[in-house]
Amino acid sequence: MSTQPSRQRRDRPSAPIGSGARREMMRDALIESRLTPNAISLTGLAGNILAAVLIFERYFFLAGLAFIAGSIMDTLDGRYSRMSGKGSPFGAFLDSTLDRMEEGIVLIAVGAYFAARGDDLAVAATVAAVLFSLMVSYTRARAEALGVECKVGIASRAIRVVILSIGLLFAKGAGLGDFELLEASVYVLAVLTIITTFQRIWHVRSVMLAEDPASVDDDAALAPPA
């Protein structure tokens, strides 16, 4: 019997511990730690409050960094909750609630900045961005309560974070060149969130119409059966 295959296996160098093994060790260490998803959520809230304070003080670049850091925490808490098994129904509620609060807190500070400049149109756009950002989240929550998955639309949470982050990092006086993108980013946010709200309304109507026309058309619900 030939021993060449076994000799080749013995001669083959063993693979070094890669990044996957290191991630596994880090994950286990985090799971065994006292870190909780709620603590991550509250850290995200603190980052967004800091961003709002920095906007009031006109430190737009630092505000952008704080907003990005806080938003990253917002994405990590849910993943950590699922990975660690430390999640709870209240934690999920807290996460969703703080996500809506944080976006509004930062945009309130942006609106106050435009108000101080006397830019009424930008203030109105900021109010619209706040309202319809909430509506984007609300339409999804109501749809899912009706049993309809509703993640459609162009202005997801991640897209909104990117747009506002660009606006803050490249605001007038932020230090990254002679730019003024904060006002433009608010206009874009307002338009995209309005579009997304109606995209989700149309999506829910289409799904429900396909499943049960009577659930959409009041007249159909009242009409006698054919």
Order of alpha helices (4+ residues) and beta strands (2+ residues): alpha-alpha-alpha-alpha-alpha-alpha-alpha-alpha-alpha
